[in-house]
Amino acid sequence: MKWDKSAEKAITQIKEKNYTQLVKKLGYDGEVLLVGINYSTKTKKHSCVIKNFR
């Protein structure tokens, strides 16, 4: 989750920090849903991006 950035930036962070490797270490080898969420403090609204990742 990001504040005043973008939901896409949250997805980028997940990929850059290899958070998906944790799931693989636990033995899962299927598709993973990456969910990036942003909250705008100006508009008080959320935005969300969901992507498949293998």
DSSP file (Angstrom, degrees, kcal/mol; ACC not computed):
  #  RESIDUE AA STRUCTURE BP1 BP2  ACC     N-H-->O    O-->H-N    N-H-->O    O-->H-N    TCO  KAPPA ALPHA  PHI   PSI    X-CA   Y-CA   Z-CA
    1    1 A M              0   0    0      0, 0.0     2,-0.3     0, 0.0    37,-0.2   0.000 360.0 360.0 360.0 140.3    0.0    0.0    0.0
    2    2 A K  E     -a   38   0A   0     35,-2.8    37,-2.1     3,-0.0     2,-0.5  -0.887 360.0-140.3-122.8 154.9    1.2    3.5   -0.8
    3    3 A W  E    S-a   39   0A   0     -2,-0.3    37,-0.2    35,-0.2     3,-0.1  -0.979  84.3 -12.9-114.7 125.8    0.1    6.9    0.3
    4    4 A D  S    S+     0   0    0     35,-2.6    -1,-0.1    -2,-0.5    36,-0.1   0.797 119.1  85.2  56.0  33.8    0.0    9.7   -2.3
    5    5 A K  S    S-     0   0    0     34,-0.2     2,-0.3    -3,-0.0    -1,-0.1   0.179  88.3 -79.3-120.9-115.0    2.0    7.7   -4.9
    6    6 A S     >  -     0   0    0     31,-0.1     4,-1.4     1,-0.1    31,-0.1  -0.983  17.9-122.4-155.3 154.6    0.3    5.2   -7.2
    7    7 A A  H  > S+     0   0    0     -2,-0.3     4,-1.6     1,-0.2    42,-0.2   0.850 115.8  57.6 -64.2 -33.7   -1.1    1.7   -7.1
    8    8 A E  H  > S+     0   0    0      1,-0.2     4,-2.2     2,-0.2    -1,-0.2   0.870 101.7  55.0 -64.6 -36.8    1.2    0.8   -9.9
    9    9 A K  H  > S+     0   0    0      1,-0.2     4,-2.1     2,-0.2    -1,-0.2   0.858 104.3  54.4 -64.5 -35.3    4.2    2.0   -7.8
   10   10 A A  H  X S+     0   0    0     -4,-1.4     4,-1.9     2,-0.2    -1,-0.2   0.903 107.9  49.3 -64.8 -40.6    3.1   -0.5   -5.1
   11   11 A I  H  X S+     0   0    0     -4,-1.6     4,-2.0     2,-0.2    -2,-0.2   0.914 109.4  52.6 -62.9 -43.0    3.1   -3.3   -7.6
   12   12 A T  H  X S+     0   0    0     -4,-2.2     4,-2.9     1,-0.2    -2,-0.2   0.902 107.6  51.5 -59.9 -42.0    6.6   -2.2   -8.7
   13   13 A Q  H  X S+     0   0    0     -4,-2.1     4,-2.3     2,-0.2    -1,-0.2   0.899 106.4  53.8 -63.3 -40.9    7.8   -2.3   -5.1
   14   14 A I  H  <>S+     0   0    0     -4,-1.9     5,-1.9     1,-0.2     6,-0.5   0.925 114.0  42.5 -58.6 -44.9    6.5   -5.9   -4.7
   15   15 A K  H ><5S+     0   0    0     -4,-2.0     3,-1.1     1,-0.2    -2,-0.2   0.920 113.7  50.6 -68.9 -44.9    8.4   -7.0   -7.7
   16   16 A E  H 3<5S+     0   0    0     -4,-2.9    -2,-0.2     1,-0.3    -1,-0.2   0.856 113.3  45.0 -63.6 -36.2   11.6   -5.1   -6.8
   17   17 A K  T 3<5S-     0   0    0     -4,-2.3    -1,-0.3    -5,-0.2    -2,-0.2   0.380 106.5-127.8 -91.3   4.8   11.8   -6.5   -3.3
   18   18 A N  T X 5 +     0   0    0     -3,-1.1     3,-1.6    -4,-0.2     4,-0.4   0.838  49.4 158.9  54.8  39.0   11.0  -10.0   -4.5
   19   19 A Y  T >>< +     0   0    0     -5,-1.9     3,-1.0     1,-0.3     4,-0.6   0.775  66.9  67.8 -62.0 -24.7    8.1  -10.5   -2.0
   20   20 A T  H 3> S+     0   0    0     -6,-0.5     4,-1.5     1,-0.2     3,-0.3   0.725  84.3  71.7 -68.9 -19.8    6.8  -13.2   -4.3
   21   21 A Q  H <> S+     0   0    0     -3,-1.6     4,-2.4     1,-0.2    -1,-0.2   0.818  88.1  63.0 -65.3 -29.6    9.8  -15.4   -3.4
   22   22 A L  H <> S+     0   0    0     -3,-1.0     4,-1.2    -4,-0.4    -1,-0.2   0.909 102.2  49.4 -60.0 -42.4    8.3  -15.9    0.1
   23   23 A V  H  <>S+     0   0    0     -4,-0.6     5,-1.8    -3,-0.3     3,-0.3   0.904 111.0  49.4 -64.6 -41.2    5.4  -17.7   -1.4
   24   24 A K  H ><5S+     0   0    0     -4,-1.5     3,-1.7     1,-0.2    -2,-0.2   0.872 105.7  57.1 -66.4 -36.7    7.7  -19.9   -3.5
   25   25 A K  H 3<5S+     0   0    0     -4,-2.4    -1,-0.2     1,-0.3    -2,-0.2   0.798 101.3  57.9 -64.0 -27.5    9.8  -20.7   -0.4
   26   26 A L  T 3<5S-     0   0    0     -4,-1.2    -1,-0.3    -3,-0.3    -2,-0.2   0.462 127.4-101.1 -81.6  -0.9    6.6  -22.0    1.3
   27   27 A G  T < 5S+     0   0    0     -3,-1.7     2,-0.4     1,-0.3    -3,-0.2   0.456  76.5 136.7 100.5   1.2    6.2  -24.4   -1.6
   28   28 A Y      < +     0   0    0     -5,-1.8    -1,-0.3     1,-0.1    -2,-0.1  -0.685  21.4 172.9 -85.3 133.4    3.6  -22.7   -3.8
   29   29 A D        +     0   0    0     -2,-0.4    -1,-0.1     2,-0.1     2,-0.1   0.097  45.5  91.4-127.5  23.0    4.4  -22.8   -7.5
   30   30 A G  S    S-     0   0    0      1,-0.2     2,-0.1     0, 0.0    -2,-0.0  -0.208  85.9 -55.1-102.5-164.3    1.2  -21.3   -9.1
   31   31 A E        -     0   0    0     -2,-0.1     2,-0.4    21,-0.0    23,-0.2  -0.443  48.9-153.1 -73.4 148.8    0.1  -17.9  -10.1
   32   32 A V  E     - B   0  53A   0     21,-3.3    21,-2.1    -2,-0.1     2,-0.6  -0.965  10.8-132.5-122.9 139.3    0.1  -15.1   -7.5
   33   33 A L  E     - B   0  52A   0     -2,-0.4     2,-0.5    19,-0.2    19,-0.2  -0.832  17.0-154.6 -91.2 123.8   -2.1  -12.1   -7.5
   34   34 A L  E     - B   0  51A   0     17,-3.3    17,-2.4    -2,-0.6     2,-0.5  -0.865  10.1-165.8 -96.1 129.1   -0.2   -8.9   -6.9
   35   35 A V  E     - B   0  50A   0     -2,-0.5     2,-0.5    15,-0.2    15,-0.2  -0.959   5.3-172.0-122.4 116.0   -2.4   -6.2   -5.4
   36   36 A G  E     - B   0  49A   0     13,-2.9    13,-2.5    -2,-0.5     2,-0.4  -0.922   7.0-173.9-108.4 129.7   -1.2   -2.6   -5.3
   37   37 A I  E     - B   0  48A   0     -2,-0.5   -35,-2.8    11,-0.2     2,-0.4  -0.969   5.8-170.0-126.1 137.6   -3.3    0.0   -3.4
   38   38 A N  E     -aB   2  47A   0      9,-2.5     9,-2.3    -2,-0.4     2,-0.5  -0.973   6.8-158.3-125.0 142.6   -2.8    3.7   -3.1
   39   39 A Y  E     -aB   3  46A   0    -37,-2.1   -35,-2.6    -2,-0.4     2,-0.6  -0.985  10.1-148.5-119.7 125.2   -4.6    6.1   -0.8
   40   40 A S     >  -     0   0    0      5,-2.8     4,-1.8    -2,-0.5     5,-0.5  -0.823   5.2-164.0 -93.8 119.3   -4.8    9.8   -1.7
   41   41 A T  T  4 S+     0   0    0     -2,-0.6    -1,-0.1     2,-0.2   -38,-0.0   0.723  90.2  53.9 -73.6 -19.6   -4.8   12.1    1.3
   42   42 A K  T  4 S+     0   0    0      1,-0.1    -1,-0.2     3,-0.1    -2,-0.0   0.932 122.8  23.5 -77.4 -47.8   -6.0   14.9   -0.9
   43   43 A T  T  4 S-     0   0    0      2,-0.2    -2,-0.2     0, 0.0    -1,-0.1   0.602  95.0-133.1 -94.8 -12.7   -9.1   13.2   -2.3
   44   44 A K     <  +     0   0    0     -4,-1.8     2,-0.3     1,-0.2    -3,-0.2   0.784  64.7 127.3  63.4  28.6   -9.5   10.6    0.5
   45   45 A K        -     0   0    0     -5,-0.5    -5,-2.8     2,-0.0     2,-0.3  -0.840  52.5-137.4-117.4 154.6   -9.9    7.9   -2.2
   46   46 A H  E     -B   39   0A   0     -2,-0.3     2,-0.3    -7,-0.2    -7,-0.2  -0.779  11.9-164.3-103.4 150.6   -8.3    4.6   -2.8
   47   47 A S  E     -B   38   0A   0     -9,-2.3    -9,-2.5    -2,-0.3     2,-0.4  -0.961   8.9-163.9-129.2 154.5   -7.1    3.2   -6.1
   48   48 A C  E     -B   37   0A   0     -2,-0.3     2,-0.4   -11,-0.2   -11,-0.2  -0.995  12.9-168.8-143.1 141.8   -6.2   -0.4   -6.8
   49   49 A V  E     -B   36   0A   0    -13,-2.5   -13,-2.9    -2,-0.4     2,-0.4  -0.999   8.9-168.1-128.8 132.9   -4.3   -2.4   -9.4
   50   50 A I  E     +B   35   0A   0     -2,-0.4     2,-0.4   -15,-0.2   -15,-0.2  -0.986  11.1 174.5-123.2 129.6   -4.4   -6.3   -9.5
   51   51 A K  E     -B   34   0A   0    -17,-2.4   -17,-3.3    -2,-0.4     2,-0.3  -0.983  30.1-121.6-135.3 145.5   -2.0   -8.3  -11.7
   52   52 A N  E     -B   33   0A   0     -2,-0.4     2,-0.4   -19,-0.2   -19,-0.2  -0.614  31.7-172.6 -77.7 144.3   -1.3  -12.0  -12.2
   53   53 A F  E      B   32   0A   0    -21,-2.1   -21,-3.3    -2,-0.3    -2,-0.0  -0.999 360.0 360.0-140.8 137.4    2.3  -13.0  -11.5
   54   54 A R              0   0    0     -2,-0.4    -1,-0.1   -23,-0.2   -21,-0.1   0.352 360.0 360.0-119.5 360.0    4.0  -16.3  -12.1
